[in-house]
Amino acid sequence: MAVLDFIAAFFAAALAGMGVGGGGLLVIYLTLVRGAEQLAAQGINLCFFLALCVPSLAIHAYKRKIHLCLALIFGISGVFGTFLGAYLLSLATPVLLRKAFGALLLVSGTLALFKKKK
């Protein structure tokens, strides 16, 4: 099963690196194939992509594609959003969380499907 986990993580990281949304696919893999709880799968997904953001951030900083002022604003906003999200998550039931995540994936997939190409 470790080989299958490695393959799933590799493709999720590759898709996320291309901006396709590998995080959603990793959560689906963890819940359906590995039988992980929804909340645990989302936590694993966050830790997985936090580790992946470090090299990405280094590359973008090296290429000078980061606007420091915007990065600080988004970072501070993200910290406050994290605490708000954690509080709201403590109020939600696992069933509601699973349905909300499914709805998010459906809406996101539908929008991506019908998005006009430039």
WOGI-V465693 format. One record per residue. N is the residue number from 1. RES is the residue in one letter. PHI is phi in whole degrees, 0 to 359 (none if undefined). OMEGA is omega in whole degrees, -180 to 180 (999 if undefined). Layout:
# WOGI-V465693
n=N res=RES phi=PHI omega=OMEGA
n=N res=RES phi=PHI omega=OMEGA
This chain:
# WOGI-V465693
n=1 res=M phi=none omega=180
n=2 res=A phi=296 omega=179
n=3 res=V phi=293 omega=178
n=4 res=L phi=296 omega=177
n=5 res=D phi=298 omega=179
n=6 res=F phi=298 omega=-180
n=7 res=I phi=297 omega=179
n=8 res=A phi=297 omega=179
n=9 res=A phi=295 omega=180
n=10 res=F phi=299 omega=-178
n=11 res=F phi=290 omega=176
n=12 res=A phi=297 omega=179
n=13 res=A phi=294 omega=180
n=14 res=A phi=296 omega=179
n=15 res=L phi=294 omega=179
n=16 res=A phi=294 omega=178
n=17 res=G phi=297 omega=178
n=18 res=M phi=270 omega=178
n=19 res=G phi=82 omega=-177
n=20 res=V phi=273 omega=-179
n=21 res=G phi=107 omega=-180
n=22 res=G phi=294 omega=-180
n=23 res=G phi=298 omega=178
n=24 res=G phi=297 omega=179
n=25 res=L phi=291 omega=178
n=26 res=L phi=294 omega=178
n=27 res=V phi=296 omega=178
n=28 res=I phi=297 omega=178
n=29 res=Y phi=300 omega=-177
n=30 res=L phi=296 omega=-178
n=31 res=T phi=280 omega=-176
n=32 res=L phi=277 omega=-176
n=33 res=V phi=272 omega=-176
n=34 res=R phi=271 omega=178
n=35 res=G phi=74 omega=180
n=36 res=A phi=285 omega=174
n=37 res=E phi=293 omega=-177
n=38 res=Q phi=303 omega=-178
n=39 res=L phi=295 omega=179
n=40 res=A phi=294 omega=179
n=41 res=A phi=297 omega=178
n=42 res=Q phi=291 omega=176
n=43 res=G phi=294 omega=176
n=44 res=I phi=298 omega=179
n=45 res=N phi=299 omega=179
n=46 res=L phi=296 omega=179
n=47 res=C phi=297 omega=180
n=48 res=F phi=299 omega=-176
n=49 res=F phi=279 omega=171
n=50 res=L phi=294 omega=177
n=51 res=A phi=293 omega=-179
n=52 res=L phi=281 omega=-176
n=53 res=C phi=284 omega=-178
n=54 res=V phi=297 omega=178
n=55 res=P phi=295 omega=178
n=56 res=S phi=296 omega=178
n=57 res=L phi=297 omega=179
n=58 res=A phi=297 omega=180
n=59 res=I phi=294 omega=180
n=60 res=H phi=293 omega=177
n=61 res=A phi=293 omega=178
n=62 res=Y phi=298 omega=-180
n=63 res=K phi=276 omega=179
n=64 res=R phi=56 omega=179
n=65 res=K phi=252 omega=-180
n=66 res=I phi=248 omega=174
n=67 res=H phi=269 omega=-172
n=68 res=L phi=302 omega=-179
n=69 res=C phi=298 omega=178
n=70 res=L phi=295 omega=180
n=71 res=A phi=298 omega=178
n=72 res=L phi=294 omega=178
n=73 res=I phi=298 omega=-180
n=74 res=F phi=294 omega=179
n=75 res=G phi=295 omega=179
n=76 res=I phi=295 omega=177
n=77 res=S phi=297 omega=179
n=78 res=G phi=295 omega=178
n=79 res=V phi=296 omega=178
n=80 res=F phi=295 omega=178
n=81 res=G phi=297 omega=178
n=82 res=T phi=296 omega=180
n=83 res=F phi=293 omega=177
n=84 res=L phi=296 omega=179
n=85 res=G phi=296 omega=178
n=86 res=A phi=295 omega=178
n=87 res=Y phi=294 omega=180
n=88 res=L phi=296 omega=179
n=89 res=L phi=294 omega=179
n=90 res=S phi=293 omega=178
n=91 res=L phi=272 omega=-174
n=92 res=A phi=270 omega=174
n=93 res=T phi=270 omega=178
n=94 res=P phi=301 omega=179
n=95 res=V phi=294 omega=178
n=96 res=L phi=296 omega=179
n=97 res=L phi=298 omega=180
n=98 res=R phi=295 omega=180
n=99 res=K phi=292 omega=179
n=100 res=A phi=295 omega=179
n=101 res=F phi=294 omega=177
n=102 res=G phi=298 omega=178
n=103 res=A phi=295 omega=178
n=104 res=L phi=299 omega=179
n=105 res=L phi=295 omega=179
n=106 res=L phi=295 omega=-180
n=107 res=V phi=295 omega=-180
n=108 res=S phi=298 omega=179
n=109 res=G phi=295 omega=179
n=110 res=T phi=294 omega=178
n=111 res=L phi=297 omega=180
n=112 res=A phi=292 omega=-179
n=113 res=L phi=292 omega=-176
n=114 res=F phi=259 omega=179
n=115 res=K phi=291 omega=179
n=116 res=K phi=284 omega=180
n=117 res=K phi=276 omega=-178
n=118 res=K phi=275 omega=999
